[in-house]
Amino acid sequence: MFGQICKACGKPIWGNALIALNAAWHPEHFLCAACHQPIGGMVFHVHEGRPYHPACLTQYVLPRCVFCGKPLIGEFLVDQWGNQYCKEHQGQYPPCAYCGRLVPPEMQEEYGQHDAVRCPLCRKSAIETVKDAQPVFSQLKQWVSGQGLRYNNLPIALELCGRTTLASYLRDQHDHHTLGATLSTTYTADGRIVQNRVDKIAVLRGLPSFLFEGIVIHELGHAWLIVHGIQNLPQWAEEGFCELLAYRYYGEQGTEMARYRRESMLRNPDPIYGEGFRRMRTLAQHVGFEQLLEHLRITKRLPTLH
């Protein structure tokens, strides 16, 4: 009996009609969106408004876990890189210490001086030797100079070191957060400081390039403060200033990894490196970055907001 129009072909339906998705269909015209075969009276699933055989939905449409390859049905997790995976893997695999990606056992490495896990992507771009580091280091020093930070033509050396050596450099600073250190010597005469010399910047060996760059920029911030005798800032301000410098550097890179680092810095809950950075960022936004540098260089103190 005619009474309805098939949504697929636009012709009248004589006899049995299939009612689905708020429309009427000839049974042979209600097709799976994946295999294009009639669904008929079978059970079907709807995805983004289109019908699918259950098997076709699983095989052709549903995203699959990047780790085990299973179809992601129901709730699943997505990391900051867009990788989709089963919820149970969150507790099974450790995150990469540098980018946060989960690292399944077959991708984990045995790397003696690293007590944290690196993912293959971070391992691939790792800075392992001074020879590899020097061209990058030179470019980073030029970038910092272009920001207005001058070092009175003093040479600054770079050392790549293991965790034990880096820990020995940081021992007197009570600071185990950082992946780098700036070593300096202060010369005095008659009880007065006559020169502050930066001996070297030490960075942990094996950091992925994007993180190595940010750590070097941070430490060059410390070097500038030392060279200009700006030594009495509160710790949150000193570390916040150096993090601000790295944040500005990442802002010019435009890469996915740079955006990840900037977002991580903005969310960092640490009262020194996180809150200190956000306070210095706010200060720089109010007075201007160039004015902030000039005020620090001349007065050795932070500017005040009125």
Backbone as numpy.savetxt, mean C-alpha at the origin, in Angstrom:
# Nx Ny Nz CAx CAy CAz Cx Cy Cz
-54.03 -20.90 -25.18 -54.89 -19.71 -25.18 -54.00 -18.47 -25.18
-54.30 -17.55 -26.08 -53.51 -16.32 -26.19 -53.90 -15.34 -25.08
-52.93 -14.76 -24.48 -53.23 -13.72 -23.50 -51.99 -12.95 -23.09
-50.81 -13.44 -23.50 -49.58 -12.79 -23.08 -48.61 -12.73 -24.25
-47.64 -11.84 -24.11 -46.62 -11.63 -25.13 -45.28 -12.13 -24.58
-44.56 -12.93 -25.35 -43.24 -13.43 -24.95 -42.23 -12.29 -24.93
-41.54 -12.17 -23.83 -40.56 -11.08 -23.71 -39.39 -11.26 -24.68
-39.08 -12.49 -25.03 -37.93 -12.75 -25.90 -38.22 -12.43 -27.36
-39.36 -12.95 -27.87 -39.62 -12.81 -29.30 -40.68 -11.77 -29.63
-41.42 -11.32 -28.60 -42.44 -10.31 -28.81 -43.70 -10.82 -29.48
-43.84 -12.13 -29.58 -45.02 -12.72 -30.21 -45.99 -13.25 -29.16
-47.26 -13.40 -29.54 -48.24 -13.93 -28.59 -47.88 -15.35 -28.16
-48.25 -15.65 -26.92 -48.02 -16.99 -26.38 -49.34 -17.77 -26.46
-49.33 -18.84 -27.25 -50.50 -19.71 -27.35 -50.20 -20.96 -26.53
-51.00 -21.25 -25.60 -50.78 -22.41 -24.75 -50.01 -22.03 -23.50
-49.10 -22.92 -23.08 -48.39 -22.72 -21.82 -47.41 -21.55 -21.91
-47.39 -20.75 -20.87 -46.44 -19.64 -20.75 -45.58 -19.87 -19.52
-44.34 -19.48 -19.60 -43.44 -19.56 -18.46 -43.32 -18.16 -17.87
-43.64 -18.04 -16.61 -43.60 -16.74 -15.94 -42.34 -16.68 -15.09
-41.46 -15.74 -15.38 -40.21 -15.59 -14.63 -39.68 -14.18 -14.83
-38.99 -13.67 -13.84 -38.37 -12.35 -13.91 -39.40 -11.28 -14.30
-40.59 -11.39 -13.72 -41.66 -10.41 -13.93 -42.07 -10.31 -15.40
-41.99 -11.41 -16.13 -42.37 -11.40 -17.55 -42.85 -12.79 -17.94
-43.49 -12.86 -19.12 -43.95 -14.13 -19.68 -43.04 -14.52 -20.84
-42.85 -15.85 -21.01 -41.93 -16.34 -22.03 -42.53 -17.60 -22.68
-42.23 -17.80 -23.95 -42.36 -19.14 -24.50 -41.35 -20.01 -23.76
-41.72 -21.19 -23.29 -40.76 -22.02 -22.54 -39.45 -22.23 -23.28
-39.51 -22.36 -24.60 -38.28 -22.59 -25.35 -37.45 -21.31 -25.55
-38.01 -20.16 -25.17 -37.30 -18.89 -25.33 -36.70 -18.36 -24.04
-36.96 -19.04 -22.93 -36.36 -18.62 -21.65 -35.00 -19.30 -21.53
-33.94 -18.58 -21.91 -32.63 -19.17 -22.10 -31.66 -18.79 -20.99
-30.72 -19.70 -20.74 -29.61 -19.42 -19.82 -28.70 -18.38 -20.48
-28.31 -17.37 -19.73 -27.48 -16.29 -20.28 -26.06 -16.74 -20.60
-25.65 -17.91 -20.08 -24.30 -18.39 -20.34 -24.25 -19.36 -21.52
-25.06 -20.44 -21.45 -25.00 -21.46 -22.51 -26.05 -21.25 -23.59
-27.01 -20.35 -23.34 -28.05 -20.01 -24.31 -28.94 -21.20 -24.65
-29.04 -22.15 -23.74 -29.96 -23.27 -23.89 -31.20 -23.02 -23.03
-32.38 -23.56 -23.45 -33.61 -23.32 -22.67 -33.47 -23.80 -21.24
-33.98 -22.99 -20.34 -34.03 -23.37 -18.93 -35.31 -24.15 -18.65
-36.37 -23.79 -19.38 -37.64 -24.48 -19.22 -38.14 -24.37 -17.79
-38.58 -25.50 -17.25 -39.10 -25.48 -15.88 -38.07 -25.83 -14.84
-36.78 -25.85 -15.23 -35.72 -26.19 -14.29 -35.47 -25.06 -13.29
-34.80 -25.41 -12.21 -34.37 -24.39 -11.24 -33.32 -23.50 -11.91
-33.38 -22.21 -11.66 -32.38 -21.30 -12.22 -32.00 -20.27 -11.18
-30.86 -19.64 -11.41 -30.39 -18.56 -10.55 -30.36 -17.27 -11.36
-30.51 -16.16 -10.67 -30.47 -14.85 -11.31 -29.21 -14.12 -10.86
-28.45 -13.63 -11.82 -27.25 -12.85 -11.54 -27.29 -11.60 -12.40
-27.28 -10.44 -11.74 -27.35 -9.15 -12.43 -28.54 -9.11 -13.39
-29.67 -9.66 -12.91 -30.91 -9.59 -13.66 -31.05 -10.60 -14.79
-30.11 -11.53 -14.94 -30.16 -12.51 -16.03 -30.21 -13.92 -15.45
-30.96 -14.83 -16.11 -31.11 -16.19 -15.59 -29.97 -17.11 -16.02
-29.63 -18.05 -15.14 -28.57 -19.01 -15.44 -28.95 -20.39 -14.90
-28.56 -21.44 -15.64 -28.55 -22.76 -15.03 -27.60 -22.71 -13.82
-27.91 -23.41 -12.74 -27.00 -23.39 -11.58 -25.57 -23.77 -11.95
-25.42 -24.81 -12.79 -24.07 -25.24 -13.17 -23.36 -24.19 -14.01
-24.10 -23.52 -14.88 -23.50 -22.48 -15.73 -23.07 -21.27 -14.90
-23.88 -20.93 -13.91 -23.52 -19.81 -13.04 -22.19 -20.10 -12.35
-22.07 -21.32 -11.82 -20.85 -21.70 -11.11 -19.65 -21.74 -12.04
-19.84 -22.28 -13.24 -18.71 -22.49 -14.14 -18.27 -21.23 -14.87
-19.22 -20.40 -15.27 -18.88 -19.30 -16.17 -18.98 -17.89 -15.56
-19.73 -17.75 -14.47 -20.05 -16.40 -13.99 -19.41 -16.08 -12.65
-19.57 -16.94 -11.68 -19.11 -16.62 -10.34 -17.59 -16.41 -10.31
-17.12 -15.40 -9.56 -15.67 -15.25 -9.41 -15.09 -16.45 -8.67
-13.82 -16.67 -8.86 -13.16 -17.80 -8.21 -12.07 -17.32 -7.27
-11.90 -18.07 -6.22 -10.88 -17.75 -5.22 -9.50 -17.77 -5.88
-8.71 -16.74 -5.63 -7.38 -16.66 -6.24 -6.43 -17.71 -5.67
-6.79 -18.29 -4.53 -5.90 -19.26 -3.90 -6.27 -20.71 -4.21
-7.54 -21.06 -4.06 -7.94 -22.45 -4.26 -8.74 -22.67 -5.54
-9.18 -21.60 -6.19 -9.88 -21.72 -7.45 -11.35 -22.10 -7.34
-11.86 -22.22 -6.13 -13.26 -22.59 -5.97 -14.17 -21.40 -6.29
-15.39 -21.68 -6.82 -16.34 -20.57 -7.05 -16.68 -19.89 -5.72
-16.77 -18.58 -5.75 -17.08 -17.81 -4.54 -18.58 -17.63 -4.43
-19.20 -18.49 -3.66 -20.65 -18.46 -3.46 -20.92 -17.89 -2.07
-21.81 -16.94 -1.98 -22.10 -16.31 -0.70 -21.05 -15.28 -0.34
-20.68 -15.19 0.93 -19.74 -14.18 1.40 -18.30 -14.58 1.06
-17.54 -13.60 0.62 -16.11 -13.81 0.39 -15.40 -12.49 0.64
-14.07 -12.53 0.64 -13.28 -11.35 0.98 -12.56 -10.81 -0.25
-12.31 -9.52 -0.24 -11.56 -8.85 -1.32 -10.49 -7.98 -0.67
-9.23 -8.18 -1.03 -8.18 -7.36 -0.44 -8.06 -6.02 -1.16
-7.15 -5.18 -0.71 -7.02 -3.83 -1.26 -6.52 -3.83 -2.70
-6.08 -5.00 -3.17 -5.60 -5.11 -4.55 -6.66 -5.68 -5.48
-7.86 -5.97 -4.93 -8.93 -6.52 -5.74 -8.94 -8.03 -5.83
-8.04 -8.70 -5.12 -8.01 -10.16 -5.12 -9.17 -10.71 -4.30
-9.94 -11.63 -4.85 -11.10 -12.21 -4.20 -10.75 -13.61 -3.70
-11.18 -13.94 -2.47 -10.80 -15.24 -1.93 -11.78 -15.69 -0.84
-11.76 -17.00 -0.57 -12.63 -17.59 0.45 -12.29 -17.04 1.83
-13.30 -16.89 2.67 -13.10 -16.30 3.99 -12.13 -17.11 4.83
-12.16 -18.46 4.68 -11.32 -19.30 5.54 -9.83 -19.09 5.32
-9.46 -18.56 4.14 -8.04 -18.35 3.89 -7.46 -17.21 4.72
-8.31 -16.33 5.22 -7.83 -15.19 5.99 -7.01 -15.64 7.19
-7.43 -16.72 7.83 -6.69 -17.21 8.98 -5.67 -18.28 8.65
-5.71 -18.78 7.43 -4.80 -19.85 7.03 -3.44 -19.34 6.57
-3.43 -18.22 5.86 -2.21 -17.74 5.22 -1.75 -16.43 5.86
-0.45 -16.25 6.06 0.05 -14.98 6.59 0.03 -13.89 5.53
-0.10 -12.63 5.94 -0.02 -11.55 4.96 1.43 -11.19 4.65
1.66 -10.69 3.45 2.97 -10.15 3.11 3.26 -8.97 4.02
4.46 -8.94 4.55 4.82 -7.87 5.49 4.86 -6.50 4.84
4.90 -6.46 3.51 5.12 -5.19 2.83 3.92 -4.69 2.05
3.09 -5.59 1.51 1.93 -5.13 0.74 0.61 -5.67 1.26
0.64 -6.60 2.21 -0.58 -7.08 2.82 -1.27 -8.23 2.10
-0.79 -8.61 0.92 -1.40 -9.74 0.23 -1.19 -11.02 1.03
-2.19 -11.91 1.04 -2.01 -13.20 1.69 -1.03 -14.04 0.86
-0.22 -14.83 1.57 0.81 -15.62 0.90 0.61 -17.08 1.26
0.08 -17.90 0.34 -0.10 -19.34 0.61 1.25 -20.03 0.75
1.27 -21.23 1.36 2.55 -21.90 1.66 3.47 -22.07 0.45
2.91 -22.42 -0.70 3.76 -22.67 -1.86 4.44 -21.40 -2.39
3.98 -20.22 -1.94 4.58 -18.97 -2.38 5.48 -18.34 -1.32
5.54 -18.96 -0.15 6.37 -18.42 0.91 7.82 -18.80 0.67
8.72 -17.95 1.12 10.14 -18.18 0.89 10.86 -18.42 2.21
11.98 -19.09 2.12 12.87 -19.20 3.26 14.02 -18.21 3.03
13.95 -17.12 3.76 14.93 -16.04 3.54 15.49 -15.67 4.90
16.72 -16.08 5.15 17.27 -16.09 6.48 17.10 -14.83 7.30
17.32 -13.66 6.68 17.33 -12.46 7.49 15.96 -11.81 7.60
14.94 -12.43 7.04 13.59 -11.88 7.14 12.77 -12.75 8.07
12.26 -12.19 9.14 11.39 -12.93 10.04 9.93 -12.73 9.66
9.69 -12.04 8.55 8.33 -11.84 8.05 8.23 -12.41 6.64
7.01 -12.62 6.19 6.76 -13.23 4.89 6.74 -12.17 3.80
7.37 -12.46 2.66 7.27 -11.62 1.47 6.49 -12.37 0.40
5.63 -11.65 -0.30 4.91 -12.26 -1.42 5.83 -12.26 -2.65
5.50 -13.05 -3.66 6.36 -13.09 -4.86 6.53 -11.73 -5.54
5.48 -10.90 -5.55 5.59 -9.60 -6.21 6.59 -8.69 -5.50
6.52 -8.68 -4.18 7.47 -7.85 -3.43 8.87 -8.42 -3.52
8.99 -9.72 -3.54 10.30 -10.36 -3.67 10.93 -10.03 -5.03
10.09 -9.99 -6.06 10.59 -9.75 -7.42 11.25 -8.38 -7.54
10.70 -7.38 -6.84 11.24 -6.02 -6.97 12.18 -5.65 -5.82
12.59 -6.64 -5.02 13.38 -6.36 -3.83 14.74 -5.75 -4.17
15.15 -4.80 -3.34 16.47 -4.17 -3.46 17.42 -4.95 -2.55
18.30 -5.73 -3.15 19.15 -6.64 -2.37 20.60 -6.18 -2.27
21.06 -5.34 -3.19 22.47 -4.93 -3.19 22.58 -3.42 -3.31
23.69 -2.91 -2.83 23.95 -1.47 -2.95 24.06 -1.07 -4.42
24.59 -1.98 -5.24 24.69 -1.70 -6.67 23.31 -1.43 -7.27
22.32 -2.23 -6.87 20.95 -2.01 -7.34 20.36 -0.75 -6.75
20.76 -0.44 -5.52 20.15 0.66 -4.79 20.67 2.03 -5.21
21.93 2.11 -5.62 22.56 3.42 -5.83 21.85 4.29 -6.87
21.46 3.76 -8.05 20.76 4.63 -9.01 19.45 5.18 -8.45
18.73 4.33 -7.72 17.47 4.78 -7.11 17.76 5.81 -6.03
18.78 5.56 -5.23 19.16 6.47 -4.15 19.50 7.85 -4.71
20.24 7.89 -5.81 20.60 9.16 -6.43 19.36 9.92 -6.90
18.42 9.22 -7.51 17.19 9.85 -7.98 16.37 10.38 -6.81
16.34 9.64 -5.71 15.57 10.07 -4.55 16.20 11.32 -3.91
17.52 11.38 -3.87 18.16 12.58 -3.34 17.85 13.80 -4.21
17.81 13.61 -5.52 17.46 14.71 -6.41 16.02 15.16 -6.17
15.12 14.19 -5.96 13.73 14.56 -5.71 13.61 15.38 -4.43
14.27 14.93 -3.38 14.21 15.65 -2.10 14.79 17.05 -2.25
15.88 17.17 -2.99 16.46 18.49 -3.24 15.46 19.39 -3.96
14.71 18.81 -4.88 13.70 19.59 -5.60 12.55 20.05 -4.72
12.39 19.42 -3.56 11.35 19.83 -2.61 11.81 20.99 -1.73
13.08 21.37 -1.89 13.60 22.49 -1.11 14.49 22.09 0.04
14.80 20.81 0.19 15.66 20.35 1.27 17.10 20.31 0.78
17.95 21.11 1.40 19.35 21.19 1.02 20.22 20.62 2.14
21.36 20.05 1.76 22.23 19.38 2.72 23.62 20.01 2.80
23.73 21.25 2.39 25.01 21.97 2.45 26.12 21.20 1.72
25.74 20.54 0.63 26.68 19.80 -0.21 27.39 18.66 0.53
26.83 18.22 1.64 27.42 17.10 2.37 27.05 15.79 1.67
28.03 14.90 1.49 27.72 13.59 0.89 26.95 12.74 1.89
26.03 11.94 1.37 25.25 11.04 2.22 25.40 9.63 1.67
25.93 8.74 2.49 26.18 7.37 2.07 24.96 6.50 2.39
24.86 5.39 1.65 23.78 4.44 1.84 24.35 3.08 2.21
23.74 2.44 3.20 24.09 1.07 3.57 22.83 0.22 3.56
22.91 -0.96 2.95 21.86 -1.96 3.07 22.32 -2.97 4.12
21.45 -3.30 5.06 21.88 -4.15 6.16 20.78 -5.14 6.53
21.15 -6.13 7.34 20.19 -7.09 7.85 19.50 -6.56 9.08
18.55 -7.34 9.57 17.76 -6.89 10.72 18.61 -6.75 11.98
19.58 -7.63 12.17 20.41 -7.55 13.38 21.21 -6.26 13.41
21.82 -5.93 12.29 22.59 -4.68 12.22 21.69 -3.47 12.38
20.55 -3.49 11.70 19.64 -2.35 11.81 19.16 -2.20 13.25
18.89 -3.30 13.91 18.46 -3.24 15.31 19.54 -2.63 16.20
20.80 -2.93 15.89 21.89 -2.35 16.68 21.97 -0.84 16.47
21.66 -0.37 15.27 21.66 1.07 15.01 20.51 1.76 15.75
19.42 1.05 15.91 18.23 1.64 16.51 18.17 1.44 18.02
19.10 0.72 18.57 19.02 0.30 19.97 18.85 1.47 20.93
19.59 2.52 20.68 19.53 3.66 21.60 18.36 4.59 21.31
17.63 4.31 20.22 16.52 5.19 19.86 15.19 4.65 20.34
15.18 3.44 20.90 13.94 2.83 21.39 12.87 2.85 20.30
13.31 2.54 19.11 12.37 2.64 17.98 12.53 1.41 17.10
11.52 0.53 17.14 11.57 -0.69 16.35 10.51 -0.67 15.25
9.96 0.49 15.00 8.91 0.61 13.98 9.51 0.71 12.58
10.62 1.38 12.49 11.13 1.76 11.19 11.94 0.66 10.52
12.09 0.80 9.21 12.88 -0.13 8.40 14.18 0.53 7.96
14.48 1.69 8.52 15.70 2.41 8.18 16.19 3.20 9.38
17.40 3.70 9.26 17.98 4.52 10.33 18.94 5.52 9.72
19.05 6.67 10.36 20.00 7.70 9.94 21.04 7.86 11.04
22.29 7.64 10.71 23.37 7.72 11.68 24.12 9.02 11.48
24.43 9.69 12.59 25.07 11.00 12.50 26.08 11.20 13.61
26.93 12.20 13.43 27.93 12.58 14.43 27.82 14.07 14.68
27.84 14.45 15.95 27.78 15.86 16.33 29.16 16.29 16.85
29.68 17.39 16.30 30.98 17.93 16.72 30.75 19.18 17.55
31.46 19.27 18.66 31.31 20.42 19.55 32.67 21.07 19.80
32.64 22.34 20.19 33.84 23.08 20.60 33.41 24.06 21.69
34.12 24.01 22.80 33.78 24.87 23.94 32.32 24.71 24.35
31.85 23.47 24.27 30.48 23.20 24.70 29.41 23.58 23.71
29.82 24.06 22.53 28.84 24.45 21.53 28.92 23.51 20.34
27.76 23.26 19.72 27.72 22.43 18.53 28.24 23.24 17.35
29.25 22.71 16.68 29.82 23.41 15.53 29.46 22.73 14.21
29.11 21.45 14.28 28.73 20.76 13.04 27.94 19.50 13.38
26.93 19.25 12.56 26.19 17.99 12.60 26.43 17.29 11.27
27.01 16.09 11.34 27.33 15.38 10.11 26.52 14.08 10.03
25.92 13.87 8.87 25.21 12.62 8.63 26.23 11.61 8.11
26.42 10.53 8.86 27.39 9.52 8.45 26.85 8.62 7.35
25.62 8.17 7.51 25.04 7.31 6.48 23.57 7.06 6.79
22.88 6.61 5.77 21.51 6.13 5.91 21.54 4.61 5.73
20.99 3.90 6.69 20.94 2.44 6.63 19.49 2.01 6.39
19.30 1.11 5.43 17.97 0.61 5.08 18.01 -0.91 5.07
16.95 -1.52 5.52 16.88 -2.98 5.55 17.01 -3.56 4.15
17.88 -4.52 3.99 18.07 -5.19 2.71 16.85 -6.04 2.37
16.47 -6.05 1.08 15.39 -6.92 0.63 14.02 -6.29 0.61
13.93 -4.99 0.85 12.63 -4.33 0.76 12.19 -4.23 -0.70
10.89 -4.37 -0.97 10.43 -4.12 -2.35 10.70 -2.68 -2.72
10.89 -2.43 -4.00 11.35 -1.12 -4.44 10.44 0.01 -3.98
9.11 -0.19 -4.04 8.21 0.90 -3.67 8.38 1.27 -2.20
8.66 0.29 -1.35 8.83 0.57 0.08 10.22 1.12 0.35
11.23 0.59 -0.33 12.59 1.11 -0.21 12.61 2.61 -0.50
11.91 3.03 -1.55 11.90 4.44 -1.92 11.32 5.30 -0.80
10.21 4.85 -0.23 9.59 5.63 0.84 10.44 5.70 2.09
11.11 4.58 2.42 11.98 4.56 3.60 13.16 5.50 3.39
13.75 5.48 2.20 14.88 6.38 1.92 14.44 7.84 2.02
13.30 8.17 1.44 12.80 9.55 1.53 12.61 9.95 2.99
12.01 9.04 3.77 11.82 9.31 5.20 13.16 9.60 5.89
14.16 8.75 5.63 15.45 8.94 6.29 16.17 10.19 5.79
15.96 10.56 4.52 16.53 11.83 4.04 15.90 13.01 4.76
14.66 12.85 5.19 14.04 13.88 6.03 14.78 14.03 7.35
15.12 12.90 7.98 15.91 12.94 9.21 17.26 13.59 8.95
17.88 13.23 7.83 19.19 13.79 7.50 19.13 15.31 7.40
18.08 15.83 6.76 17.94 17.29 6.62 17.78 17.95 7.98
16.99 17.36 8.84 16.81 17.92 10.19 18.13 17.94 10.94
18.92 16.88 10.81 20.20 16.80 11.51 21.18 17.84 10.98
21.30 17.92 9.66 22.25 18.86 9.05 21.97 20.29 9.48
20.70 20.63 9.62 20.32 22.00 9.98 20.12 22.19 11.48
20.54 21.22 12.27 20.50 21.38 13.72 19.11 21.46 14.31
18.15 20.86 13.65 16.77 20.87 14.15 16.59 19.58 14.96
16.97 19.66 16.24 17.12 18.45 17.03 16.21 18.38 18.27
15.41 19.37 18.46 14.60 19.39 19.68 13.10 19.29 19.41
12.74 18.80 18.25 11.33 18.59 17.97 10.82 17.41 18.78
9.56 17.41 19.18 9.00 16.20 19.78 9.04 15.06 18.78
9.08 13.83 19.29 9.25 12.69 18.40 8.14 12.60 17.36
6.91 12.91 17.76 5.80 12.81 16.81 5.99 13.80 15.65
6.59 14.97 15.97 6.78 15.98 14.93 7.92 15.59 13.99
9.02 15.06 14.56 10.14 14.66 13.71 9.75 13.52 12.79
9.16 12.45 13.35 8.76 11.32 12.52 7.61 11.71 11.59
6.72 12.56 12.08 5.61 13.02 11.24 6.08 13.83 10.06
7.11 14.66 10.26 7.68 15.44 9.16 8.28 14.52 8.10
9.02 13.51 8.55 9.65 12.58 7.60 8.62 11.75 6.86
7.55 11.36 7.55 6.47 10.63 6.89 5.74 11.53 5.89
5.60 12.80 6.24 4.97 13.75 5.32 5.77 13.85 4.03
7.08 13.85 4.15 7.92 13.92 2.97 7.70 12.69 2.08
7.65 11.50 2.70 7.40 10.28 1.93 6.01 10.30 1.32
5.05 10.83 2.03 3.67 10.92 1.53 3.62 11.79 0.28
4.34 12.91 0.30 4.39 13.79 -0.86 5.07 13.08 -2.05
6.10 12.32 -1.76 6.78 11.58 -2.83 5.82 10.58 -3.48
5.14 9.79 -2.66 4.21 8.80 -3.20 3.09 9.47 -3.99
2.70 10.66 -3.59 1.64 11.36 -4.28 1.99 11.72 -5.71
3.28 11.79 -6.02 3.71 12.13 -7.38 3.93 10.89 -8.25
3.89 9.70 -7.66 4.23 8.50 -8.43 3.05 7.96 -9.25
1.85 8.03 -8.71 0.67 7.62 -9.45 0.54 6.12 -9.70
1.29 5.30 -8.96 1.22 3.86 -9.14 0.27 3.25 -8.10
-0.11 2.02 -8.37 -0.99 1.32 -7.44 -0.31 1.14 -6.08
0.97 0.82 -6.09 1.70 0.62 -4.85 1.85 1.94 -4.10
2.04 3.03 -4.81 2.17 4.33 -4.17 0.84 4.72 -3.51
-0.26 4.46 -4.19 -1.57 4.75 -3.60 -1.80 3.90 -2.35
-1.37 2.65 -2.40 -1.49 1.77 -1.24 -0.71 2.34 -0.06
0.50 2.82 -0.29 1.31 3.37 0.79 0.68 4.63 1.37
0.17 5.50 0.52 -0.47 6.72 1.02 -1.69 6.40 1.87
-2.50 5.46 1.40 -3.68 5.08 2.17 -3.28 4.44 3.50
-2.22 3.65 3.49 -1.74 3.03 4.72 -1.25 4.09 5.70
-0.58 5.11 5.21 -0.10 6.18 6.07 -1.24 6.96 6.68
-2.28 7.18 5.89 -3.43 7.93 6.40 -4.18 7.14 7.47
-4.13 5.81 7.40 -4.85 4.97 8.35 -3.99 4.51 9.53
-2.70 4.75 9.48 -1.78 4.23 10.48 -2.20 4.68 11.89
-2.49 3.71 12.78 -2.94 4.09 14.13 -1.81 4.47 15.08
-0.57 4.28 14.68 0.56 4.55 15.57 0.55 6.03 16.01
0.70 6.30 17.31 0.63 7.69 17.78 1.77 8.56 17.30
2.90 7.96 16.92 4.05 8.73 16.44 4.04 8.82 14.93
4.10 7.66 14.26 4.20 7.65 12.81 2.88 7.93 12.12
1.78 7.56 12.75 0.46 7.79 12.15 -0.12 9.14 12.53
-0.38 9.32 13.82 -0.97 10.58 14.26 0.00 11.74 14.07
1.30 11.46 14.29 2.29 12.51 14.06 2.31 12.98 12.62
2.24 12.03 11.69 2.17 12.38 10.27 0.93 13.21 9.97
-0.21 12.79 10.47 -1.45 13.51 10.16 -1.43 14.93 10.75
-0.83 15.10 11.91 -0.71 16.45 12.48 0.22 17.32 11.64
1.33 16.76 11.19 2.25 17.53 10.36 1.64 17.82 8.99
0.86 16.92 8.48 0.18 17.15 7.20 -0.79 18.31 7.34
-1.53 18.33 8.43 -2.47 19.43 8.66 -1.72 20.75 8.80
-0.60 20.72 9.52 0.20 21.94 9.69 0.71 22.45 8.35
1.21 21.54 7.52 1.72 21.94 6.20 0.61 22.48 5.31
-0.59 21.94 5.45 -1.72 22.44 4.66 -2.08 23.86 5.07
-1.89 24.20 6.34 -2.24 25.54 6.81 -1.17 26.59 6.48
0.09 26.23 6.66 1.15 27.25 6.49 1.85 27.13 5.14
1.68 26.00 4.45 2.39 25.77 3.19 3.67 24.99 3.45
3.97 24.04 2.59 5.13 23.19 2.82 6.44 23.98 2.76
6.59 24.87 1.80 7.82 25.65 1.70 8.00 26.53 2.93
6.91 27.12 3.41 6.99 27.95 4.61 7.34 27.12 5.84
6.83 25.89 5.87 7.16 24.99 6.98 8.65 24.71 7.00
9.23 24.40 5.83 10.67 24.15 5.75 11.47 25.37 6.22
11.08 26.53 5.72 11.84 27.74 6.06 11.75 28.05 7.54
10.58 27.88 8.12 10.43 28.15 9.56 11.26 27.18 10.38
11.26 25.90 10.01 12.07 24.92 10.72 13.56 25.24 10.59
13.99 25.61 9.39 15.41 25.87 9.16 15.91 27.06 9.97
15.08 28.10 10.06 15.51 29.34 10.71 15.34 29.27 12.23
14.16 28.81 12.68 13.85 28.86 14.12 14.14 27.55 14.84
14.29 26.48 14.11 14.48 25.14 14.67 13.27 24.66 15.46
12.14 25.30 15.26 10.92 24.95 15.96 9.76 24.86 14.97
8.66 24.28 15.44 7.47 24.20 14.61 6.77 25.55 14.58
6.18 25.91 13.47 5.34 27.12 13.46 4.06 26.86 14.25
3.49 27.93 14.76 2.24 27.80 15.49 1.09 28.28 14.61
-0.07 27.64 14.79 -1.26 28.04 14.06 -2.02 29.07 14.87
-2.44 30.13 14.18 -3.18 31.20 14.85 -4.67 31.02 14.56
